[in-house]
């Protein structure tokens, strides 16, 4: 892979991270979502990212544009590390059931989203 392509993928990853931050900040401003212990914004970001990634993977030929979207934007948009950290925070805050349900819901829904992307 060429150096300019690597830089462009890095740039699109930054755009994905900025989109994630914007969505997370919007959810933080909502009193309704703040009352829930469940990290809805990270959950939705990861599920939408999984669905999109799966759809592109199964329905488009590999190309440099796919790399921009999948490795770049979606790679920056989705966040496995935040997901894991939120589970630890929930556990440490004694919200055991919420942490466990968040983990299970994310994996089950993520697999369903990946399958949906394949079948769309």
PATOR-599047 format. One record per residue (C-alpha): residue in one letter; x, y, z. Coordinates in steps of 0.2 Angstrom, whole numbers, padded with zeros to 4 digits, always signed. Example, Ala and Ser with C-alpha at 12.3 -4.5 7.8 and 13.67 -1.06 7.14 Angstrom:
BEGIN
A+0062-0022+0039
S+0068-0005+0036
***
This chain:
BEGIN
X+0000+0000+0000
X+0007+0017-0005
X+0011+0031+0008
X-0002+0043+0001
X-0016+0030+0002
X-0011+0026+0020
X-0012+0045+0024
X-0029+0046+0016
X-0035+0031+0026
X-0029+0039+0042
X-0038+0055+0037
X-0054+0046+0035
X-0052+0037+0051
X-0050+0054+0059
X-0067+0059+0051
X-0075+0043+0058
X-0068+0047+0075
X-0075+0065+0074
X-0092+0058+0069
X-0092+0046+0084
X-0087+0060+0096
X-0102+0071+0089
X-0114+0057+0091
X-0108+0054+0109
X-0109+0072+0113
X-0127+0073+0107
X-0132+0059+0117
X-0124+0067+0133
X-0135+0082+0130
X-0151+0073+0131
X-0158+0071+0149
X-0168+0055+0143
X-0152+0046+0138
X-0142+0052+0153
X-0154+0044+0165
X-0151+0027+0158
X-0136+0018+0164
X-0135+0009+0147
X-0121+0017+0135
X-0134+0019+0121
X-0122+0030+0110
X-0108+0018+0109
X-0120+0003+0107
X-0128+0012+0092
X-0112+0017+0084
X-0104+0000+0085
X-0120-0008+0078
X-0122+0004+0063
X-0103+0002+0060
X-0105-0017+0060
X-0120-0016+0048
X-0111-0004+0036
X-0095-0014+0036
X-0103-0030+0033
X-0114-0023+0019
X-0098-0016+0010
X-0088-0032+0013
X-0102-0043+0005
X-0108-0032-0009
X-0094-0022-0016
X-0078-0028-0024
X-0062-0023-0015
X-0055-0007-0020
X-0046+0008-0012
X-0063+0017-0009
X-0068+0002+0002
X-0052+0004+0012
X-0056+0023+0015
X-0073+0018+0021
X-0070+0002+0030
X-0053+0003+0037
X-0053+0022+0038
X-0070+0029+0042
X-0078+0014+0050
X-0062+0010+0059
X-0062+0027+0067
X-0081+0027+0070
X-0083+0011+0079
X-0075+0008+0096
X-0071-0008+0104
X-0060+0000+0117
X-0074+0012+0123
X-0086-0003+0123
X-0075-0013+0135
X-0071+0002+0146
X-0089+0006+0148
X-0092-0012+0154
X-0078-0010+0167
X-0086+0007+0173
X-0103-0001+0174
X-0096-0016+0184
X-0085-0004+0195
X-0101+0007+0199
X-0110-0009+0204
X-0122-0009+0189
X-0118-0027+0186
X-0134-0032+0177
X-0132-0017+0165
X-0114-0021+0161
X-0118-0039+0158
X-0133-0035+0147
X-0124-0022+0138
X-0110-0034+0134
X-0122-0048+0128
X-0133-0036+0119
X-0118-0028+0109
X-0112-0045+0104
X-0129-0053+0099
X-0135-0037+0090
X-0118-0035+0082
X-0118-0053+0075
X-0136-0049+0069
X-0131-0033+0061
X-0116-0042+0052
X-0128-0055+0045
X-0141-0042+0040
X-0127-0033+0031
X-0123-0049+0022
X-0141-0052+0017
X-0146-0034+0012
***
